[in-house]
Amino acid sequence: MNETAESGVPSAKAGPGRMLAQLRAERKLSLADVAQRLKYGARQIEALEAEEFDKLPGATFVRGMVRGYAKLLETDPQPLLDELEQRYVPGEIDLDLRDKGIPFVPSGKRGTRAYLALSVLALIVVAGILYEWRAGAVPWARFASNTPPPQKESKAPPAVQPAAPRAEMEVPAAPAAPSTGVAETPAPEAQQPSAGGGGEGRIRLEFDRESWVEIRDRDGKTLMSQLNPAGSRRVVIGRRPLSLVIGSGAAVRLIYNDKPVDLKPYIQIEVARLTLN
């Protein structure tokens, strides 16, 4: 009988989620234990172990979960991250019809017609692939395309914030939240932790690295839920108190009502969770 694999080194044939599930079982931890320690929902841990990445917010969020989960289980996260990239990043699509054994007529009208027919077929295949990709039929496409299209730049009024960079972008609230708007208005000083409140608060975020951010207002309406590229800036205005979940919190600068907020006390496993009053 072959010796069992050394503890902490899961089988290379399994996906990253199943590797983590195997290590968790070896350490006799339940899903509830892991969810409580990592500050994630039990359903999110289940989706990660089942490798149902389309049920999770985005690529950066999943990589952060894998990294934090691996550290909790006291194993090296890099092999799991490499396996994640190798298994679930779609490869290039080969449309070379010559490798498919399709005959080409050398010359003459029949050859021209056959060439035109094959060209039309290739265009149809490419169009179908692009349509499926945009529609999100490919799981990894849905997983990696949560970032909304770039929004138009809007310049802040000089009277409110004269030193604001021209590249700053206003992120409007979700359509279902009538209490929010894109106009910049003065708001009271941010207080931590959350307590009581009313009126509107203005949040400004600056990203040194790619980061997933979710912001909800007092009524639980989603004001922002997206992946933000490195070097970008976002401004959100909503009714206080405002609840924030910020991925890669160490690489994000938060300014609330024109006053900086230190995210370090709120970061757990690279994710900052806090409420602004």
Beta strands, then each sheet from edge to edge (+ up, - down):
strand 1: 169-170
strand 2: 200-207
strand 3: 211-216
strand 4: 222-228
strand 5: 233-239
strand 6: 242-247
strand 7: 252-256
strand 8: 259-261
strand 9: 267-268
strand 10: 271-276
sheet 1: 1+ 5+ 2- 7+ 8-
sheet 2: 4+ 3- 6+ 10- 9+
end
